[in-house]
Amino acid sequence: MLALLLAFAIVPLLLPLLTAKLGARVFLVAAALPLVAFAHAVWLGPEVLSGGVPFSSYTWIAPLGIELSMRMDLLSWLMTLIVTGVGALVMIYCRWYFRGKTDGLGQFSAVLLAFAGAMYGLVLTDDLVVLVMFWEITSVLSYLLIGYYNNRAASRRSALQALLVTTLGGLVMLIGVVLLVVESGTTSMTTMLSDAPTGMVVDVALVLVLVGALSKSAIFPFHFWLPGAMAAPTPVSAYLHAAAMVKAGIYLIARFAPVFAFAPTWRPIVIGLGVFTMLLGGFQALRETDLKRVLAFGTVSQLGFLTVILGFGTRDAALAGLALLLSHALFKSALFLIVGVIDRQLSTRDLRELSGLGRQAPVLATVSIVAICSMVGVIPTLGFVGKETALAALLTETENGSVWGLVALVGVLLGSILTAAYGARFVWGAFWSKKDADGGMKTRTEWPRPPIGFVASPLVLAGLTLVAGFAAPALDRAFALYADLSPVSSPGIPAPEYAGYLALWHGLEPALFLSLGTIAIGLVVFWLTARRDLSARMLPFTAADVYNASLRGIAQLSVWTTSLTQRGSLPIYVGTIFVVLVAAEGTALLASPVWQAELVAYQTPMQLVVAPIMIAAGLVAVRARKRYTGVVLVSVTGLGMVVIFATSGAPDLALTQILVETVTLIAFALVLRRIPSRMGDHNASVAPITRAVIGGAVGVTMGLIALVATGARIHTPVSENYPDLAYELGHGSNVVNVTLVDIRGWDTMGELSVLVLAATGVASLVFVTHRSDTLSRAIAPLPAASGRGRRPLVETSEGVQPRETGSTRGRTAWLVGGQKVRPEERSFILEVIVRILFHSIIIVSLYLLFAGHNLPGGGFAGGLVAGMALVMRYVAGGRYELGAAAPTDAGRLLGVGMTIAVACAIVPLFFGVAPLTSTWWEAEIPVFGHIEFVTSTLFDVGVYLVVIGLVLDVLRSLGAEVDRQGKQARLGVNA
């Protein structure tokens, strides 16, 4: 099972590669994996049906007790057959549904197969936390599938709606899962249900879990997302919204019901909302004219039915529930696929436009009628078997005085009447000949015969619901393994005289007459409503209106909050932050009853030299009238810290600090080019006294914090053990680097995320259209300017032109980008120096990267050095030289670096150890001698690439893009 789960994770990645050659036939390849999983489940069937429980497990997050455990009991086995079997048939159906189409098929097939894998894991996992993970994966993948037609606004809205509703429910469920795990002390559902916890906390947790289950299965008030999801391709509706995803909530209810069904919060929610949903969905289905929406609201109704029966909690109801669960997966997926055939052949699903299809497509009509009969509960289908058993179970509870039995029975009877009515409406609307407004017969709809393969999947599904009806005795013996886990009756209700069972014929018993009565009344309701227009709005608002109003309210609240807090004034933002800092930290300082401070005048004599210079530079920076002067003076304080670090035994910090100061100074210089150099009256500081007071308060507060913090320690510092830990855990002697990439790797991971966000934010503020690399493509075709007989090029108002010979005599292009720089802006000496030093600096950066584990350096320092090399190329040769130096997108470097870092966190999990755990290899190699390699070096490589990507993004945006925009504004052309 674990191997199949891994295959479901890998194979979808290969499908886009095959789509270019196979086209729609790629779905046949995709169907192979679900078929293998289905065959595997069938092969395990004898063991499961004999009471065995195949189990496989892999320890994943050991400290939390989370495992990738796969357990196949009867309920999971049945769900596995549904998920894989229906999934394979739907993918085979896609081969003809998407015939002749190529756009997006690779992604669609991959996502559809990945969704099947997520559902496979969801129904088999025994770990409740892992179930929540699969739960959210299915929500994300369903979002992609529903939004397949992403050029349509309706598809995008429906996809987002489904994602928000199901994900929100999943997050609420996660809270309930955490409470259950804490109360039971285990994440294993088997262990949890075998010794179920009780109490108020558990009752609250069950409510939260039910919120997730009901939202996933489209139970009121979350039902509205399912009809909206009909904007998806029909195969998605057949699989996700009939057989798979909407069954996830039903599956969870069925899993918990045998143990928790009689908790005080369970039945009011499950039965109350289930009955209401069944009635609401059935009534709405009668009002629709789109065949697919008729089925959508019918699905909502049937999901309410399943919720009531499987959530009722007694043995006979559980037995009937499994029969209904299987029959619903078969008949509803078949009906959706039939609608797909009609839509694909006729380009319409409006039942008002269809007439006389039954005579032209007898096979399709017969398949539809069989599926509808199973939905309505007509003998000899499986739907009849499940419905009659369910009515018998509820009738027994009602006769013995169960209030909830009476509520469920009345609700199911009324819902079954509506089911028969909209079932007849579907058959009539799709296949019957109809009359027009004048009473005459409508023109028969011409039917192009579909390929036999297109009809094969719904034919198989409808045939199975007939076969399963005749196999009711065998299903009874199998499903009893699950049903026997539930009590035979509700608490305080006498046990029935005999146990219910699945059969085509129970005799002339009350449940049979109730079932037949609902069908007869349902047909009457259909006859009364068939030609009536019921589409008029009957309520002032619906659940969908509440959802849309909530979104509008959130948007308005966001606008109001933004307008209130984001005033567009940087001084106000900074001042607010500083005031909050002083208030919060000052309150904490004053609240402390005792202050302990350990004051030392200085640690090294160099501090006495450097500190006054730093203080003086800070004071002069406040009075500076030129922006660049202020930036340089502020950098003096940073360089002073470099000296302090270097003289205090921290060469790594000194190296990193000087590189950061240099890059920061360059970034400021790039920005200041587009800002007036002097701070005049318009840019002068306002409220100088207020600023001085805030600044002084911040300085005093931070000084007091530093004094108090140095004397507040009462335990031995953890850092005292870092030298030993660095070598024992990280196998390195550079404590700083090993700490960053190993001991405290999670902190570095967070810092990398911040760097990526910073780079993306800077680029998004500067770039108008896109941030892809166009500079390297622009520089590539330029001829070598130093070649004999060729004239150098220069960028002018007329574009790139040959430079005048007289102006270039004796000049050599040491840098290829220099050809596009105006002569008065070029520096021959700078080009020569950069040409000579660039590759050496890159070598130095690589040395710092790989030597940093034992010597000063590391990925951060190495990346900054490489970034400085790119800065040199840009300063010497302009933006086109930057394109030649780094012919790749900064986003790719950021993405690859972050991917490597994340992989270093994930890969150890597959070996049963904690994330970011490193290992090492060492060997004696001739010539090279003793060689050691530590896997945390790969993490450092990720850091290295992210830092280079950050610097490149800053240069591309604040440098090259600003240059382009400035030249465009100056020359009035597209520079």
Rosetta blueprint (number, residue, H / E / L):
1 M L
2 L H
3 A H
4 L H
5 L H
6 L H
7 A H
8 F H
9 A H
10 I H
11 V H
12 P H
13 L H
14 L H
15 L H
16 P H
17 L H
18 L H
19 T H
20 A H
21 K H
22 L H
23 G H
24 A H
25 R H
26 V H
27 F H
28 L H
29 V H
30 A H
31 A H
32 A H
33 L H
34 P H
35 L H
36 V H
37 A H
38 F H
39 A H
40 H H
41 A H
42 V H
43 W H
44 L H
45 G H
46 P H
47 E H
48 V H
49 L H
50 S L
51 G L
52 G L
53 V L
54 P L
55 F E
56 S E
57 S E
58 Y E
59 T E
60 W E
61 I E
62 A H
63 P H
64 L H
65 G L
66 I E
67 E E
68 L E
69 S E
70 M E
71 R E
72 M L
73 D L
74 L H
75 L H
76 S H
77 W H
78 L H
79 M H
80 T H
81 L H
82 I H
83 V H
84 T H
85 G H
86 V H
87 G H
88 A H
89 L H
90 V H
91 M H
92 I H
93 Y H
94 C H
95 R H
96 W H
97 Y H
98 F L
99 R L
100 G L
101 K L
102 T L
103 D L
104 G L
105 L H
106 G H
107 Q H
108 F H
109 S H
110 A H
111 V H
112 L H
113 L H
114 A H
115 F H
116 A H
117 G H
118 A H
119 M H
120 Y H
121 G H
122 L H
123 V H
124 L H
125 T E
126 D L
127 D E
128 L H
129 V H
130 V H
131 L H
132 V H
133 M H
134 F H
135 W H
136 E H
137 I H
138 T H
139 S H
140 V H
141 L H
142 S H
143 Y H
144 L H
145 L H
146 I H
147 G L
148 Y L
149 Y L
150 N L
151 N L
152 R L
153 A H
154 A H
155 S H
156 R H
157 R H
158 S H
159 A H
160 L H
161 Q H
162 A H
163 L H
164 L H
165 V H
166 T H
167 T H
168 L H
169 G H
170 G H
171 L H
172 V H
173 M H
174 L H
175 I H
176 G H
177 V H
178 V H
179 L H
180 L H
181 V H
182 V H
183 E H
184 S H
185 G L
186 T L
187 T L
188 S E
189 M H
190 T H
191 T H
192 M H
193 L H
194 S H
195 D L
196 A L
197 P L
198 T L
199 G L
200 M H
201 V H
202 V H
203 D H
204 V H
205 A H
206 L H
207 V H
208 L H
209 V H
210 L H
211 V H
212 G H
213 A H
214 L H
215 S H
216 K H
217 S L
218 A L
219 I L
220 F L
221 P L
222 F L
223 H L
224 F L
225 W H
226 L H
227 P H
228 G H
229 A H
230 M H
231 A H
232 A L
233 P L
234 T H
235 P H
236 V H
237 S H
238 A H
239 Y H
240 L H
241 H H
242 A H
243 A H
244 A L
245 M H
246 V H
247 K H
248 A H
249 G H
250 I H
251 Y H
252 L H
253 I H
254 A H
255 R H
256 F H
257 A H
258 P H
259 V H
260 F H
261 A L
262 F L
263 A L
264 P L
265 T L
266 W H
267 R H
268 P H
269 I H
270 V H
271 I H
272 G H
273 L H
274 G H
275 V H
276 F H
277 T H
278 M H
279 L H
280 L H
281 G H
282 G H
283 F H
284 Q H
285 A H
286 L L
287 R L
288 E L
289 T L
290 D E
291 L H
292 K H
293 R H
294 V H
295 L H
296 A H
297 F H
298 G H
299 T H
300 V H
301 S H
302 Q H
303 L H
304 G H
305 F H
306 L H
307 T H
308 V H
309 I H
310 L H
311 G H
312 F H
313 G L
314 T L
315 R H
316 D H
317 A H
318 A H
319 L H
320 A H
321 G H
322 L H
323 A H
324 L H
325 L H
326 L H
327 S H
328 H H
329 A H
330 L H
331 F H
332 K H
333 S H
334 A H
335 L H
336 F H
337 L H
338 I H
339 V H
340 G H
341 V H
342 I H
343 D H
344 R H
345 Q H
346 L H
347 S L
348 T L
349 R L
350 D E
351 L L
352 R L
353 E L
354 L L
355 S L
356 G L
357 L H
358 G H
359 R H
360 Q H
361 A L
362 P H
363 V H
364 L H
365 A H
366 T H
367 V H
368 S H
369 I H
370 V H
371 A H
372 I H
373 C H
374 S H
375 M H
376 V H
377 G L
378 V L
379 I L
380 P L
381 T L
382 L H
383 G H
384 F H
385 V H
386 G H
387 K H
388 E H
389 T H
390 A H
391 L H
392 A H
393 A H
394 L H
395 L H
396 T H
397 E H
398 T H
399 E H
400 N L
401 G L
402 S L
403 V H
404 W H
405 G H
406 L H
407 V H
408 A H
409 L H
410 V H
411 G H
412 V H
413 L H
414 L H
415 G H
416 S H
417 I H
418 L H
419 T H
420 A H
421 A H
422 Y H
423 G H
424 A H
425 R H
426 F H
427 V H
428 W H
429 G H
430 A H
431 F H
432 W L
433 S L
434 K L
435 K E
436 D L
437 A L
438 D L
439 G L
440 G L
441 M E
442 K L
443 T L
444 R L
445 T L
446 E L
447 W L
448 P L
449 R L
450 P L
451 P L
452 I H
453 G H
454 F H
455 V H
456 A H
457 S H
458 P H
459 L H
460 V H
461 L H
462 A H
463 G H
464 L H
465 T H
466 L H
467 V H
468 A H
469 G H
470 F H
471 A L
472 A H
473 P H
474 A H
475 L H
476 D H
477 R H
478 A H
479 F H
480 A H
481 L H
482 Y H
483 A H
484 D L
485 L L
486 S L
487 P L
488 V L
489 S L
490 S L
491 P L
492 G L
493 I L
494 P L
495 A L
496 P L
497 E L
498 Y L
499 A L
500 G L
501 Y L
502 L L
503 A L
504 L L
505 W L
506 H L
507 G L
508 L L
509 E L
510 P H
511 A H
512 L H
513 F H
514 L H
515 S H
516 L H
517 G H
518 T H
519 I H
520 A H
521 I H
522 G H
523 L H
524 V H
525 V H
526 F H
527 W H
528 L H
529 T H
530 A L
531 R L
532 R L
533 D L
534 L L
535 S L
536 A L
537 R L
538 M L
539 L L
540 P L
541 F L
542 T L
543 A H
544 A H
545 D H
546 V H
547 Y H
548 N H
549 A H
550 S H
551 L H
552 R H
553 G H
554 I H
555 A H
556 Q H
557 L H
558 S H
559 V H
560 W H
561 T H
562 T H
563 S H
564 L H
565 T H
566 Q L
567 R L
568 G L
569 S L
570 L H
571 P H
572 I H
573 Y H
574 V H
575 G H
576 T H
577 I H
578 F H
579 V H
580 V H
581 L H
582 V H
583 A H
584 A H
585 E H
586 G H
587 T H
588 A H
589 L H
590 L H
591 A H
592 S L
593 P L
594 V L
595 W L
596 Q L
597 A L
598 E L
599 L L
600 V L
601 A L
602 Y L
603 Q L
604 T L
605 P H
606 M H
607 Q H
608 L H
609 V H
610 V H
611 A H
612 P H
613 I H
614 M H
615 I H
616 A H
617 A H
618 G H
619 L H
620 V H
621 A H
622 V H
623 R H
624 A L
625 R L
626 K E
627 R H
628 Y H
629 T H
630 G H
631 V H
632 V H
633 L H
634 V H
635 S H
636 V H
637 T H
638 G H
639 L H
640 G H
641 M H
642 V H
643 V H
644 I H
645 F H
646 A H
647 T H
648 S L
649 G L
650 A L
651 P H
652 D H
653 L H
654 A H
655 L H
656 T H
657 Q H
658 I H
659 L H
660 V H
661 E H
662 T H
663 V H
664 T H
665 L H
666 I H
667 A H
668 F H
669 A H
670 L H
671 V H
672 L H
673 R L
674 R L
675 I L
676 P L
677 S L
678 R E
679 M L
680 G L
681 D L
682 H L
683 N L
684 A L
685 S L
686 V L
687 A L
688 P H
689 I H
690 T H
691 R H
692 A H
693 V H
694 I H
695 G H
696 G H
697 A H
698 V H
699 G H
700 V H
701 T H
702 M H
703 G H
704 L H
705 I H
706 A H
707 L H
708 V H
709 A H
710 T H
711 G H
712 A L
713 R L
714 I L
715 H L
716 T L
717 P L
718 V H
719 S H
720 E H
721 N H
722 Y H
723 P H
724 D H
725 L H
726 A H
727 Y H
728 E H
729 L L
730 G L
731 H L
732 G L
733 S L
734 N L
735 V H
736 V H
737 N H
738 V H
739 T H
740 L H
741 V H
742 D H
743 I H
744 R L
745 G H
746 W H
747 D H
748 T H
749 M H
750 G H
751 E H
752 L H
753 S H
754 V H
755 L H
756 V H
757 L H
758 A H
759 A H
760 T H
761 G H
762 V H
763 A H
764 S H
765 L H
766 V H
767 F L
768 V L
769 T L
770 H L
771 R L
772 S L
773 D L
774 T L
775 L H
776 S H
777 R H
778 A H
779 I H
780 A L
781 P L
782 L L
783 P L
784 A L
785 A L
786 S L
787 G L
788 R L
789 G L
790 R L
791 R L
792 P L
793 L E
794 V E
795 E E
796 T E
797 S L
798 E L
799 G E
800 V E
801 Q E
802 P E
803 R L
804 E L
805 T H
806 G H
807 S H
808 T H
809 R L
810 G L
811 R L
812 T L
813 A L
814 W L
815 L L
816 V H
817 G H
818 G H
819 Q H
820 K H
821 V L
822 R L
823 P H
824 E H
825 E H
826 R L
827 S L
828 F H
829 I H
830 L H
831 E H
832 V H
833 I H
834 V H
835 R H
836 I H
837 L H
838 F H
839 H H
840 S H
841 I H
842 I H
843 I H
844 V H
845 S H
846 L H
847 Y H
848 L H
849 L H
850 F H
851 A H
852 G L
853 H L
854 N L
855 L L
856 P L
857 G L
858 G L
859 G H
860 F H
861 A H
862 G H
863 G H
864 L H
865 V H
866 A H
867 G H
868 M H
869 A H
870 L H
871 V H
872 M H
873 R H
874 Y H
875 V H
876 A H
877 G H
878 G H
879 R H
880 Y H
881 E H
882 L H
883 G H
884 A H
885 A H
886 A L
887 P L
888 T L
889 D L
890 A H
891 G H
892 R H
893 L H
894 L H
895 G H
896 V H
897 G H
898 M H
899 T H
900 I H
901 A H
902 V H
903 A H
904 C H
905 A H
906 I H
907 V H
908 P H
909 L H
910 F H
911 F H
912 G L
913 V L
914 A L
915 P L
916 L L
917 T L
918 S L
919 T L
920 W E
921 W E
922 E E
923 A E
924 E E
925 I E
926 P L
927 V L
928 F L
929 G E
930 H E
931 I E
932 E E
933 F E
934 V E
935 T L
936 S H
937 T H
938 L H
939 F H
940 D H
941 V H
942 G H
943 V H
944 Y H
945 L H
946 V H
947 V H
948 I H
949 G H
950 L H
951 V H
952 L H
953 D H
954 V H
955 L H
956 R H
957 S H
958 L H
959 G H
960 A H
961 E H
962 V H
963 D H
964 R H
965 Q H
966 G H
967 K H
968 Q H
969 A H
970 R H
971 L H
972 G L
973 V L
974 N L
975 A L
